[in-house]
Amino acid sequence: MPKRKKSSASSRLGAALFLIAAAVLVFGAVETWKLWSSDSGRILLAARFGIGDPARVTQILAKEIRRGLTAAGVPADSIEERAAEPGVRWRVGLPPDASLLQTNYAVTRCVEDAGGVVLSGLERGGPNGEPTVKLQIGLPGRALHDVTLVRVPHSAAERAAEPVRMALLLYGFGEDPDQAVDIFALPVPFAVAVVPGAPASGRLFRAAHQRAREVVMHVPLEPVNYPQVNPGPGTILVTMNEPRITGLLRRDFDQAGAVVAVANHMGSLATQDMSVMTAVFHELNRRNVPFFQVQPAAGSVCKSLASNLGVVYDEPDVVVDTGARTTAAALDARWNAVLKQAQSRGQLIVMIRATPQLIDWLPRAASAKRLAGVNLVPLSALLRRPMTL
């Protein structure tokens, strides 16, 4: 009898082990089928084990490239594809005001989400000097798509037909808040850059919003030779970690209210620090706010990092620093040069330091007769816009 009991227990154990093994096999078969039948699974199997139809993998990546181009707002009729060795060659024409960085990011993000890789990316000038980005896309060690992004400039006829647009951004209000409020009231379209964290900052942000001004948050970042050169209270320093930087930025956003962009106030050192700017850009990305870099330092990492992280990046075209000794004649001469540049380029973003003489000078400078066909528009009309993937 004991032997039969032992035999019965062994049988039950064997049956249980068989059922477990069968369940594992069935589960594995189902998961393998899911992997094999999904686009991401096919890419994974091809990338890791070299398994699958290369033509099908090429098609899947092509679909993701098109998805990225669509997200970046590229018209379908601006995209050319043709067969080449080893896969597909693309030429993508972008409008004159399109961002190569954002288009590159959109394509890269879609390809990587599917399991593909961007093997290389090179920015250069085209045969006629047009800005160009060349991407190689495929699997690790294997290029399947050559994608050339070309920003096509306006023709002379198109430039003549398009209205000339210029946006003004006034900055430097911290020294005299009462004067700032008077400037905000001027009957001229312009945006204002206000530094957060200073004693008068809250008042300035409120006054700007009351006057329906577009606001740029002018975040103080550590410059070279800090603290001898000091942007003011709440400066983001290169010694700070990401939680500290995020906390300062969130406090600044709470004080500023609605903003159209964030700009650097000084920051010749911080904008060269990858860790600092990564922390800043993570918060901007979360809020879908562009970064507007003023007078970039030679070693700034902001433009390339913005491309990698998907943050919209822009710069002013002209900065007019009207110091205390700037005469009206000198200011007029500088303004004439700015207007000429706007006419030549078709659109321009101009930063101007706010000084007492601006109260009398700016309304005259912005008169229709003086502008001579240049249209003053909101800053948001010329800033590159965040996109949603």
C-alpha positions, 0 to 999 in steps of 0.5 A, spaced: 500 500 500 505 505 501 508 503 494 502 505 491 501 511 495 508 514 493 506 512 485 500 516 486 503 522 488 508 521 483 503 521 478 500 527 480 506 531 480 508 529 473 501 531 471 502 538 474 509 539 471 506 537 464 501 542 465 505 547 467 510 546 461 504 546 456 502 552 459 509 555 458 509 553 451 503 556 449 504 562 453 511 562 449 508 561 442 502 566 443 507 571 445 512 569 439 506 570 435 504 577 437 512 579 437 512 576 430 506 579 427 507 586 430 511 592 427 515 593 433 516 585 434 519 585 427 523 590 428 526 587 434 527 580 431 531 583 425 535 588 429 537 583 435 537 576 431 537 578 423 530 574 423 525 577 418 524 580 411 528 586 410 523 589 405 518 588 410 522 592 415 524 597 410 516 598 409 515 599 417 521 604 418 518 608 412 511 608 415 515 611 421 519 616 417 512 619 414 509 619 421 514 623 423 514 628 417 507 629 418 507 631 425 512 636 423 507 639 418 511 637 412 506 637 406 505 630 403 507 633 396 514 635 399 516 628 400 520 624 394 522 617 395 525 612 390 529 606 391 536 605 392 541 601 394 541 598 400 534 601 401 530 608 400 533 615 398 528 621 401 528 628 399 524 632 403 523 639 402 521 644 408 518 651 408 522 657 409 520 658 416 520 650 418 525 648 423 530 643 421 531 641 428 524 639 430 523 635 423 529 631 425 527 630 432 520 628 430 523 623 425 528 620 430 522 620 435 518 616 431 523 611 428 526 610 435 519 608 438 518 603 433 525 600 434 529 603 429 535 607 429 538 613 426 545 611 425 548 618 423 545 625 422 549 631 419 547 638 418 550 642 412 549 647 406 546 644 400 549 646 393 546 653 393 547 654 401 540 652 403 540 649 410 540 641 409 540 635 414 542 628 412 540 622 416 541 615 415 536 610 418 535 603 419 537 597 424 544 597 428 550 597 423 545 597 417 542 603 413 536 602 410 533 609 409 537 616 407 533 622 408 535 629 406 531 634 409 532 641 405 529 648 407 527 651 401 528 659 401 523 663 398 524 665 391 525 673 389 518 673 387 515 670 393 519 674 398 516 680 394 509 678 395 509 676 402 508 681 407 514 683 411 513 681 418 517 684 425 516 682 432 519 686 438 521 684 444 523 689 450 527 687 455 531 690 461 525 692 466 528 690 473 532 697 474 525 701 474 519 698 475 515 705 474 518 706 468 516 699 466 509 700 467 509 706 463 513 703 457 508 697 457 502 702 456 505 705 449 501 704 443 506 699 440 505 692 439 511 688 442 512 683 447 516 683 454 521 679 457 521 679 465 526 676 470 522 672 475 524 672 482 526 679 483 522 684 488 519 687 483 518 681 478 511 679 481 508 687 479 511 687 472 508 680 470 501 682 473 502 689 469 504 686 463 498 681 463 494 687 464 496 690 458 495 684 454 503 683 453 506 677 450 511 675 456 517 671 455 520 669 462 527 671 462 530 666 467 537 668 470 542 663 469 549 662 471 554 667 467 562 666 467 565 670 473 559 669 477 558 672 483 561 678 480 557 678 475 550 676 478 543 675 474 539 676 480 535 672 486 534 665 484 539 664 479 540 657 476 547 655 478 551 649 475 552 646 482 545 645 482 541 638 481 535 637 477 530 637 483 533 644 485 533 646 478 526 644 477 523 647 483 526 654 481 523 653 474 516 651 477 516 657 482 518 662 476 512 659 472 507 660 478 510 667 478 510 669 471 503 666 469 502 665 461 508 665 457 510 664 450 517 662 451 523 662 456 529 666 455 536 666 458 538 672 462 545 671 462 547 664 463 554 664 459 556 658 463 550 655 465 548 654 457 554 650 456 553 645 462 549 639 459 546 637 466 543 644 467 540 645 460 537 638 460 534 639 467 531 646 464 529 643 458 525 637 461 521 642 465 520 646 458 518 640 454 513 638 460 510 645 459 510 645 451 514 652 452 519 654 447 526 656 449 529 663 446 536 663 447 539 670 447 546 671 445 549 664 445 556 663 448 561 659 443 560 653 447 553 653 448 549 646 448 542 649 447 541 648 440 543 641 439 540 639 446 534 642 444 534 638 438 535 631 442 530 633 447 524 635 442 524 642 445 523 648 440 529 652 440 529 659 437 534 666 437 533 673 436 535 675 429 537 682 432 539 685 439 539 692 440 542 694 446 540 701 447 545 704 453 544 710 457 549 714 452 546 712 446 543 718 442 537 719 438 541 719 432 545 713 433 538 709 435 535 712 429 541 709 425 540 703 428 533 702 427 534 704 419 539 698 419 534 693 422 528 695 418 533 694 412 534 687 414 527 686 415 525 688 408 531 683 406 529 677 410 522 677 410 521 677 417 525 679 423 525 678 431 528 684 434 530 685 442 531 692 444 533 694 451 528 698 455 531 705 457 527 712 458 528 714 451 524 709 449 518 712 451 518 718 446 522 714 441 519 708 440 512 710 438 515 715 432 519 709 430 513 704 430 509 709 425 506 707 419 511 712 415 517 710 418 516 702 418 515 703 410 511 697 409 514 692 415 508 690 419 509 689 427 506 682 429 506 678 436 512 675 437 508 668 437 507 669 430 514 668 428 516 663 434 517 656 432 511 652 435 511 646 439 508 640 436 505 634 438 507 627 436 
